[in-house]
Amino acid sequence: MTTKTKKESSPDEEGVKRHRVQLDFSPEAYERLNRIRTRSDAATNAEVVRNALRLYDWFLEQTSKDARFQIVENGDVKEIEFFF
């Protein structure tokens, strides 16, 4: 993985410093990325990755507070555990 600092400008982001990250995906992971992009109506793969990072950050914050997760499916409440 490589990172580069790059200054890009657009009318609403003048002077914002950005970091370019290059990722290598297996064919299966790349297909998953594209499938998620399509299902989520994301404009770019970068948007999918940013949203995934935001969600993962929230998840880690919740688990650090010993939060418990539940899913409600057809009126049934099920507690779920994540193993990473």
PDB file as gemmi writes it, atoms N, CA and C in Angstrom:
CRYST1    1.000    1.000    1.000  90.00  90.00  90.00 P 1                      
ATOM      1  N   MET A   1       0.845  -1.161   0.000  1.00  0.00           N  
ATOM      2  CA  MET A   1       0.000   0.000   0.000  1.00  0.00           C  
ATOM      3  C   MET A   1       0.894   1.228   0.000  1.00  0.00           C  
ATOM      4  N   THR A   2       0.559   2.208  -0.804  1.00  0.00           N  
ATOM      5  CA  THR A   2       1.319   3.445  -0.835  1.00  0.00           C  
ATOM      6  C   THR A   2       0.394   4.606  -0.533  1.00  0.00           C  
ATOM      7  N   THR A   3       0.955   5.644   0.046  1.00  0.00           N  
ATOM      8  CA  THR A   3       0.183   6.851   0.290  1.00  0.00           C  
ATOM      9  C   THR A   3       0.954   8.033  -0.265  1.00  0.00           C  
ATOM     10  N   LYS A   4       0.219   8.983  -0.770  1.00  0.00           N  
ATOM     11  CA  LYS A   4       0.797  10.216  -1.270  1.00  0.00           C  
ATOM     12  C   LYS A   4      -0.057  11.362  -0.781  1.00  0.00           C  
ATOM     13  N   THR A   5       0.581  12.461  -0.434  1.00  0.00           N  
ATOM     14  CA  THR A   5      -0.153  13.662  -0.096  1.00  0.00           C  
ATOM     15  C   THR A   5      -0.338  14.456  -1.372  1.00  0.00           C  
ATOM     16  N   LYS A   6      -1.558  14.882  -1.602  1.00  0.00           N  
ATOM     17  CA  LYS A   6      -1.858  15.605  -2.831  1.00  0.00           C  
ATOM     18  C   LYS A   6      -2.823  16.721  -2.510  1.00  0.00           C  
ATOM     19  N   LYS A   7      -2.585  17.863  -3.059  1.00  0.00           N  
ATOM     20  CA  LYS A   7      -3.487  18.978  -2.867  1.00  0.00           C  
ATOM     21  C   LYS A   7      -4.381  19.076  -4.097  1.00  0.00           C  
ATOM     22  N   GLU A   8      -5.650  18.789  -3.888  1.00  0.00           N  
ATOM     23  CA  GLU A   8      -6.631  18.886  -4.967  1.00  0.00           C  
ATOM     24  C   GLU A   8      -7.551  20.037  -4.633  1.00  0.00           C  
ATOM     25  N   SER A   9      -8.062  20.705  -5.634  1.00  0.00           N  
ATOM     26  CA  SER A   9      -8.982  21.781  -5.332  1.00  0.00           C  
ATOM     27  C   SER A   9     -10.230  21.655  -6.185  1.00  0.00           C  
ATOM     28  N   SER A  10     -11.311  21.968  -5.571  1.00  0.00           N  
ATOM     29  CA  SER A  10     -12.592  22.085  -6.242  1.00  0.00           C  
ATOM     30  C   SER A  10     -13.232  23.325  -5.656  1.00  0.00           C  
ATOM     31  N   PRO A  11     -14.296  23.814  -6.263  1.00  0.00           N  
ATOM     32  CA  PRO A  11     -14.888  25.061  -5.763  1.00  0.00           C  
ATOM     33  C   PRO A  11     -15.228  25.032  -4.275  1.00  0.00           C  
ATOM     34  N   ASP A  12     -15.665  23.882  -3.741  1.00  0.00           N  
ATOM     35  CA  ASP A  12     -16.054  23.825  -2.340  1.00  0.00           C  
ATOM     36  C   ASP A  12     -14.974  23.250  -1.430  1.00  0.00           C  
ATOM     37  N   GLU A  13     -13.831  22.817  -1.975  1.00  0.00           N  
ATOM     38  CA  GLU A  13     -12.775  22.221  -1.165  1.00  0.00           C  
ATOM     39  C   GLU A  13     -11.423  22.880  -1.421  1.00  0.00           C  
ATOM     40  N   GLU A  14     -11.423  24.143  -1.689  1.00  0.00           N  
ATOM     41  CA  GLU A  14     -10.182  24.856  -1.979  1.00  0.00           C  
ATOM     42  C   GLU A  14      -9.192  24.706  -0.833  1.00  0.00           C  
ATOM     43  N   GLY A  15      -7.997  24.210  -1.118  1.00  0.00           N  
ATOM     44  CA  GLY A  15      -6.946  24.112  -0.127  1.00  0.00           C  
ATOM     45  C   GLY A  15      -7.025  22.919   0.803  1.00  0.00           C  
ATOM     46  N   VAL A  16      -7.904  21.957   0.556  1.00  0.00           N  
ATOM     47  CA  VAL A  16      -8.025  20.777   1.410  1.00  0.00           C  
ATOM     48  C   VAL A  16      -6.906  19.802   1.066  1.00  0.00           C  
ATOM     49  N   LYS A  17      -6.156  19.360   2.098  1.00  0.00           N  
ATOM     50  CA  LYS A  17      -5.088  18.398   1.873  1.00  0.00           C  
ATOM     51  C   LYS A  17      -5.694  17.000   1.827  1.00  0.00           C  
ATOM     52  N   ARG A  18      -5.303  16.223   0.855  1.00  0.00           N  
ATOM     53  CA  ARG A  18      -5.811  14.861   0.702  1.00  0.00           C  
ATOM     54  C   ARG A  18      -4.634  13.899   0.657  1.00  0.00           C  
ATOM     55  N   HIS A  19      -4.920  12.643   0.980  1.00  0.00           N  
ATOM     56  CA  HIS A  19      -3.932  11.576   0.901  1.00  0.00           C  
ATOM     57  C   HIS A  19      -4.453  10.520  -0.061  1.00  0.00           C  
ATOM     58  N   ARG A  20      -3.664  10.179  -1.033  1.00  0.00           N  
ATOM     59  CA  ARG A  20      -4.045   9.143  -1.986  1.00  0.00           C  
ATOM     60  C   ARG A  20      -3.555   7.809  -1.450  1.00  0.00           C  
ATOM     61  N   VAL A  21      -4.445   6.808  -1.442  1.00  0.00           N  
ATOM     62  CA  VAL A  21      -4.122   5.467  -0.968  1.00  0.00           C  
ATOM     63  C   VAL A  21      -4.433   4.484  -2.084  1.00  0.00           C  
ATOM     64  N   GLN A  22      -3.502   3.640  -2.383  1.00  0.00           N  
ATOM     65  CA  GLN A  22      -3.695   2.621  -3.412  1.00  0.00           C  
ATOM     66  C   GLN A  22      -3.901   1.284  -2.723  1.00  0.00           C  
ATOM     67  N   LEU A  23      -4.978   0.586  -3.055  1.00  0.00           N  
ATOM     68  CA  LEU A  23      -5.306  -0.693  -2.440  1.00  0.00           C  
ATOM     69  C   LEU A  23      -5.313  -1.788  -3.492  1.00  0.00           C  
ATOM     70  N   ASP A  24      -4.870  -2.964  -3.112  1.00  0.00           N  
ATOM     71  CA  ASP A  24      -4.936  -4.131  -3.987  1.00  0.00           C  
ATOM     72  C   ASP A  24      -6.053  -5.037  -3.488  1.00  0.00           C  
ATOM     73  N   PHE A  25      -6.946  -5.430  -4.396  1.00  0.00           N  
ATOM     74  CA  PHE A  25      -8.075  -6.286  -4.069  1.00  0.00           C  
ATOM     75  C   PHE A  25      -7.959  -7.594  -4.829  1.00  0.00           C  
ATOM     76  N   SER A  26      -8.340  -8.678  -4.180  1.00  0.00           N  
ATOM     77  CA  SER A  26      -8.475  -9.936  -4.909  1.00  0.00           C  
ATOM     78  C   SER A  26      -9.671  -9.776  -5.848  1.00  0.00           C  
ATOM     79  N   PRO A  27      -9.804 -10.631  -6.858  1.00  0.00           N  
ATOM     80  CA  PRO A  27     -10.970 -10.528  -7.748  1.00  0.00           C  
ATOM     81  C   PRO A  27     -12.292 -10.598  -6.976  1.00  0.00           C  
ATOM     82  N   GLU A  28     -12.361 -11.453  -5.960  1.00  0.00           N  
ATOM     83  CA  GLU A  28     -13.591 -11.589  -5.184  1.00  0.00           C  
ATOM     84  C   GLU A  28     -13.891 -10.318  -4.392  1.00  0.00           C  
ATOM     85  N   ALA A  29     -12.870  -9.740  -3.773  1.00  0.00           N  
ATOM     86  CA  ALA A  29     -13.062  -8.516  -2.994  1.00  0.00           C  
ATOM     87  C   ALA A  29     -13.440  -7.352  -3.901  1.00  0.00           C  
ATOM     88  N   TYR A  30     -12.845  -7.296  -5.088  1.00  0.00           N  
ATOM     89  CA  TYR A  30     -13.173  -6.223  -6.028  1.00  0.00           C  
ATOM     90  C   TYR A  30     -14.615  -6.347  -6.505  1.00  0.00           C  
ATOM     91  N   GLU A  31     -15.057  -7.562  -6.730  1.00  0.00           N  
ATOM     92  CA  GLU A  31     -16.455  -7.795  -7.115  1.00  0.00           C  
ATOM     93  C   GLU A  31     -17.387  -7.358  -5.989  1.00  0.00           C  
ATOM     94  N   ARG A  32     -17.019  -7.675  -4.748  1.00  0.00           N  
ATOM     95  CA  ARG A  32     -17.819  -7.247  -3.594  1.00  0.00           C  
ATOM     96  C   ARG A  32     -17.879  -5.731  -3.526  1.00  0.00           C  
ATOM     97  N   LEU A  33     -16.753  -5.064  -3.728  1.00  0.00           N  
ATOM     98  CA  LEU A  33     -16.717  -3.601  -3.721  1.00  0.00           C  
ATOM     99  C   LEU A  33     -17.669  -3.036  -4.766  1.00  0.00           C  
ATOM    100  N   ASN A  34     -17.628  -3.571  -5.972  1.00  0.00           N  
ATOM    101  CA  ASN A  34     -18.511  -3.096  -7.041  1.00  0.00           C  
ATOM    102  C   ASN A  34     -19.977  -3.380  -6.735  1.00  0.00           C  
ATOM    103  N   ARG A  35     -20.234  -4.535  -6.147  1.00  0.00           N  
ATOM    104  CA  ARG A  35     -21.608  -4.892  -5.788  1.00  0.00           C  
ATOM    105  C   ARG A  35     -22.144  -3.922  -4.722  1.00  0.00           C  
ATOM    106  N   ILE A  36     -21.317  -3.607  -3.746  1.00  0.00           N  
ATOM    107  CA  ILE A  36     -21.722  -2.656  -2.708  1.00  0.00           C  
ATOM    108  C   ILE A  36     -21.933  -1.276  -3.309  1.00  0.00           C  
ATOM    109  N   ARG A  37     -21.054  -0.854  -4.205  1.00  0.00           N  
ATOM    110  CA  ARG A  37     -21.205   0.456  -4.849  1.00  0.00           C  
ATOM    111  C   ARG A  37     -22.529   0.541  -5.584  1.00  0.00           C  
ATOM    112  N   THR A  38     -22.886  -0.510  -6.290  1.00  0.00           N  
ATOM    113  CA  THR A  38     -24.146  -0.524  -7.036  1.00  0.00           C  
ATOM    114  C   THR A  38     -25.342  -0.495  -6.082  1.00  0.00           C  
ATOM    115  N   ARG A  39     -25.313  -1.351  -5.063  1.00  0.00           N  
ATOM    116  CA  ARG A  39     -26.436  -1.437  -4.123  1.00  0.00           C  
ATOM    117  C   ARG A  39     -26.616  -0.166  -3.310  1.00  0.00           C  
ATOM    118  N   SER A  40     -25.534   0.533  -3.034  1.00  0.00           N  
ATOM    119  CA  SER A  40     -25.608   1.727  -2.191  1.00  0.00           C  
ATOM    120  C   SER A  40     -25.754   3.022  -2.997  1.00  0.00           C  
ATOM    121  N   ASP A  41     -25.743   2.918  -4.317  1.00  0.00           N  
ATOM    122  CA  ASP A  41     -25.797   4.097  -5.188  1.00  0.00           C  
ATOM    123  C   ASP A  41     -24.640   5.058  -4.945  1.00  0.00           C  
ATOM    124  N   ALA A  42     -23.510   4.530  -4.490  1.00  0.00           N  
ATOM    125  CA  ALA A  42     -22.326   5.357  -4.298  1.00  0.00           C  
ATOM    126  C   ALA A  42     -21.780   5.764  -5.668  1.00  0.00           C  
ATOM    127  N   ALA A  43     -21.246   6.952  -5.748  1.00  0.00           N  
ATOM    128  CA  ALA A  43     -20.729   7.454  -7.011  1.00  0.00           C  
ATOM    129  C   ALA A  43     -19.384   6.836  -7.376  1.00  0.00           C  
ATOM    130  N   THR A  44     -18.583   6.490  -6.366  1.00  0.00           N  
ATOM    131  CA  THR A  44     -17.232   5.984  -6.617  1.00  0.00           C  
ATOM    132  C   THR A  44     -16.883   4.877  -5.625  1.00  0.00           C  
ATOM    133  N   ASN A  45     -15.848   4.137  -5.964  1.00  0.00           N  
ATOM    134  CA  ASN A  45     -15.323   3.148  -5.022  1.00  0.00           C  
ATOM    135  C   ASN A  45     -14.778   3.843  -3.777  1.00  0.00           C  
ATOM    136  N   ALA A  46     -14.194   5.013  -3.955  1.00  0.00           N  
ATOM    137  CA  ALA A  46     -13.667   5.762  -2.811  1.00  0.00           C  
ATOM    138  C   ALA A  46     -14.777   6.101  -1.827  1.00  0.00           C  
ATOM    139  N   GLU A  47     -15.952   6.439  -2.327  1.00  0.00           N  
ATOM    140  CA  GLU A  47     -17.081   6.740  -1.453  1.00  0.00           C  
ATOM    141  C   GLU A  47     -17.475   5.507  -0.645  1.00  0.00           C  
ATOM    142  N   VAL A  48     -17.469   4.339  -1.275  1.00  0.00           N  
ATOM    143  CA  VAL A  48     -17.780   3.090  -0.573  1.00  0.00           C  
ATOM    144  C   VAL A  48     -16.769   2.858   0.544  1.00  0.00           C  
ATOM    145  N   VAL A  49     -15.499   3.029   0.250  1.00  0.00           N  
ATOM    146  CA  VAL A  49     -14.451   2.797   1.249  1.00  0.00           C  
ATOM    147  C   VAL A  49     -14.571   3.811   2.387  1.00  0.00           C  
ATOM    148  N   ARG A  50     -14.814   5.081   2.080  1.00  0.00           N  
ATOM    149  CA  ARG A  50     -14.979   6.094   3.129  1.00  0.00           C  
ATOM    150  C   ARG A  50     -16.157   5.752   4.037  1.00  0.00           C  
ATOM    151  N   ASN A  51     -17.287   5.338   3.434  1.00  0.00           N  
ATOM    152  CA  ASN A  51     -18.456   4.961   4.237  1.00  0.00           C  
ATOM    153  C   ASN A  51     -18.170   3.737   5.089  1.00  0.00           C  
ATOM    154  N   ALA A  52     -17.451   2.774   4.533  1.00  0.00           N  
ATOM    155  CA  ALA A  52     -17.096   1.570   5.292  1.00  0.00           C  
ATOM    156  C   ALA A  52     -16.198   1.931   6.474  1.00  0.00           C  
ATOM    157  N   LEU A  53     -15.247   2.829   6.272  1.00  0.00           N  
ATOM    158  CA  LEU A  53     -14.371   3.259   7.367  1.00  0.00           C  
ATOM    159  C   LEU A  53     -15.155   3.972   8.455  1.00  0.00           C  
ATOM    160  N   ARG A  54     -16.092   4.811   8.040  1.00  0.00           N  
ATOM    161  CA  ARG A  54     -16.925   5.523   9.005  1.00  0.00           C  
ATOM    162  C   ARG A  54     -17.736   4.537   9.838  1.00  0.00           C  
ATOM    163  N   LEU A  55     -18.330   3.544   9.190  1.00  0.00           N  
ATOM    164  CA  LEU A  55     -19.119   2.539   9.895  1.00  0.00           C  
ATOM    165  C   LEU A  55     -18.239   1.699  10.819  1.00  0.00           C  
ATOM    166  N   TYR A  56     -17.074   1.295  10.354  1.00  0.00           N  
ATOM    167  CA  TYR A  56     -16.167   0.489  11.168  1.00  0.00           C  
ATOM    168  C   TYR A  56     -15.682   1.283  12.382  1.00  0.00           C  
ATOM    169  N   ASP A  57     -15.409   2.561  12.201  1.00  0.00           N  
ATOM    170  CA  ASP A  57     -14.997   3.418  13.305  1.00  0.00           C  
ATOM    171  C   ASP A  57     -16.109   3.487  14.355  1.00  0.00           C  
ATOM    172  N   TRP A  58     -17.355   3.674  13.916  1.00  0.00           N  
ATOM    173  CA  TRP A  58     -18.497   3.699  14.835  1.00  0.00           C  
ATOM    174  C   TRP A  58     -18.616   2.360  15.559  1.00  0.00           C  
ATOM    175  N   PHE A  59     -18.501   1.268  14.828  1.00  0.00           N  
ATOM    176  CA  PHE A  59     -18.591  -0.071  15.404  1.00  0.00           C  
ATOM    177  C   PHE A  59     -17.540  -0.267  16.498  1.00  0.00           C  
ATOM    178  N   LEU A  60     -16.304   0.106  16.218  1.00  0.00           N  
ATOM    179  CA  LEU A  60     -15.237  -0.038  17.207  1.00  0.00           C  
ATOM    180  C   LEU A  60     -15.501   0.821  18.438  1.00  0.00           C  
ATOM    181  N   GLU A  61     -16.028   2.009  18.234  1.00  0.00           N  
ATOM    182  CA  GLU A  61     -16.375   2.880  19.361  1.00  0.00           C  
ATOM    183  C   GLU A  61     -17.443   2.230  20.233  1.00  0.00           C  
ATOM    184  N   GLN A  62     -18.447   1.647  19.607  1.00  0.00           N  
ATOM    185  CA  GLN A  62     -19.519   0.999  20.365  1.00  0.00           C  
ATOM    186  C   GLN A  62     -19.005  -0.219  21.121  1.00  0.00           C  
ATOM    187  N   THR A  63     -18.200  -1.034  20.470  1.00  0.00           N  
ATOM    188  CA  THR A  63     -17.694  -2.235  21.142  1.00  0.00           C  
ATOM    189  C   THR A  63     -16.746  -1.877  22.285  1.00  0.00           C  
ATOM    190  N   SER A  64     -16.057  -0.761  22.200  1.00  0.00           N  
ATOM    191  CA  SER A  64     -15.185  -0.345  23.301  1.00  0.00           C  
ATOM    192  C   SER A  64     -15.994   0.056  24.527  1.00  0.00           C  
ATOM    193  N   LYS A  65     -17.256   0.387  24.327  1.00  0.00           N  
ATOM    194  CA  LYS A  65     -18.158   0.734  25.441  1.00  0.00           C  
ATOM    195  C   LYS A  65     -18.997  -0.470  25.859  1.00  0.00           C  
ATOM    196  N   ASP A  66     -18.609  -1.662  25.403  1.00  0.00           N  
ATOM    197  CA  ASP A  66     -19.336  -2.900  25.708  1.00  0.00           C  
ATOM    198  C   ASP A  66     -20.787  -2.859  25.238  1.00  0.00           C  
ATOM    199  N   ALA A  67     -21.039  -2.172  24.157  1.00  0.00           N  
ATOM    200  CA  ALA A  67     -22.389  -2.138  23.587  1.00  0.00           C  
ATOM    201  C   ALA A  67     -22.739  -3.520  23.047  1.00  0.00           C  
ATOM    202  N   ARG A  68     -24.023  -3.820  23.014  1.00  0.00           N  
ATOM    203  CA  ARG A  68     -24.512  -5.081  22.475  1.00  0.00           C  
ATOM    204  C   ARG A  68     -25.331  -4.758  21.228  1.00  0.00           C  
ATOM    205  N   PHE A  69     -25.249  -5.634  20.252  1.00  0.00           N  
ATOM    206  CA  PHE A  69     -25.919  -5.409  18.983  1.00  0.00           C  
ATOM    207  C   PHE A  69     -27.076  -6.380  18.823  1.00  0.00           C  
ATOM    208  N   GLN A  70     -28.157  -5.870  18.246  1.00  0.00           N  
ATOM    209  CA  GLN A  70     -29.327  -6.698  18.004  1.00  0.00           C  
ATOM    210  C   GLN A  70     -29.833  -6.457  16.588  1.00  0.00           C  
ATOM    211  N   ILE A  71     -30.494  -7.471  16.077  1.00  0.00           N  
ATOM    212  CA  ILE A  71     -31.166  -7.388  14.778  1.00  0.00           C  
ATOM    213  C   ILE A  71     -32.622  -7.740  15.024  1.00  0.00           C  
ATOM    214  N   VAL A  72     -33.506  -6.970  14.419  1.00  0.00           N  
ATOM    215  CA  VAL A  72     -34.924  -7.298  14.482  1.00  0.00           C  
ATOM    216  C   VAL A  72     -35.320  -7.763  13.088  1.00  0.00           C  
ATOM    217  N   GLU A  73     -35.760  -9.013  13.007  1.00  0.00           N  
ATOM    218  CA  GLU A  73     -36.121  -9.606  11.729  1.00  0.00           C  
ATOM    219  C   GLU A  73     -37.488 -10.260  11.885  1.00  0.00           C  
ATOM    220  N   ASN A  74     -38.453  -9.784  11.119  1.00  0.00           N  
ATOM    221  CA  ASN A  74     -39.823 -10.308  11.190  1.00  0.00           C  
ATOM    222  C   ASN A  74     -40.367 -10.275  12.615  1.00  0.00           C  
ATOM    223  N   GLY A  75     -40.062  -9.213  13.337  1.00  0.00           N  
ATOM    224  CA  GLY A  75     -40.549  -9.061  14.690  1.00  0.00           C  
ATOM    225  C   GLY A  75     -39.749  -9.788  15.748  1.00  0.00           C  
ATOM    226  N   ASP A  76     -38.807 -10.611  15.360  1.00  0.00           N  
ATOM    227  CA  ASP A  76     -37.968 -11.341  16.309  1.00  0.00           C  
ATOM    228  C   ASP A  76     -36.683 -10.557  16.566  1.00  0.00           C  
ATOM    229  N   VAL A  77     -36.348 -10.396  17.834  1.00  0.00           N  
ATOM    230  CA  VAL A  77     -35.119  -9.703  18.223  1.00  0.00           C  
ATOM    231  C   VAL A  77     -34.049 -10.750  18.482  1.00  0.00           C  
ATOM    232  N   LYS A  78     -32.929 -10.581  17.792  1.00  0.00           N  
ATOM    233  CA  LYS A  78     -31.818 -11.522  17.944  1.00  0.00           C  
ATOM    234  C   LYS A  78     -30.569 -10.740  18.323  1.00  0.00           C  
ATOM    235  N   GLU A  79     -29.906 -11.159  19.387  1.00  0.00           N  
ATOM    236  CA  GLU A  79     -28.638 -10.534  19.756  1.00  0.00           C  
ATOM    237  C   GLU A  79     -27.558 -11.149  18.881  1.00  0.00           C  
ATOM    238  N   ILE A  80     -26.660 -10.324  18.398  1.00  0.00           N  
ATOM    239  CA  ILE A  80     -25.620 -10.825  17.514  1.00  0.00           C  
ATOM    240  C   ILE A  80     -24.244 -10.491  18.095  1.00  0.00           C  
ATOM    241  N   GLU A  81     -23.296 -11.335  17.777  1.00  0.00           N  
ATOM    242  CA  GLU A  81     -21.905 -11.123  18.168  1.00  0.00           C  
ATOM    243  C   GLU A  81     -21.056 -11.078  16.910  1.00  0.00           C  
ATOM    244  N   PHE A  82     -20.032 -10.246  16.958  1.00  0.00           N  
ATOM    245  CA  PHE A  82     -19.095 -10.132  15.848  1.00  0.00           C  
ATOM    246  C   PHE A  82     -17.752 -10.694  16.283  1.00  0.00           C  
ATOM    247  N   PHE A  83     -17.157 -11.481  15.434  1.00  0.00           N  
ATOM    248  CA  PHE A  83     -15.841 -12.048  15.703  1.00  0.00           C  
ATOM    249  C   PHE A  83     -14.900 -11.591  14.587  1.00  0.00           C  
ATOM    250  N   PHE A  84     -14.017 -10.690  14.921  1.00  0.00           N  
ATOM    251  CA  PHE A  84     -13.048 -10.186  13.941  1.00  0.00           C  
ATOM    252  C   PHE A  84     -11.664 -10.574  14.360  1.00  0.00           C  
TER     253      PHE A  84                                                      
END                                                                             
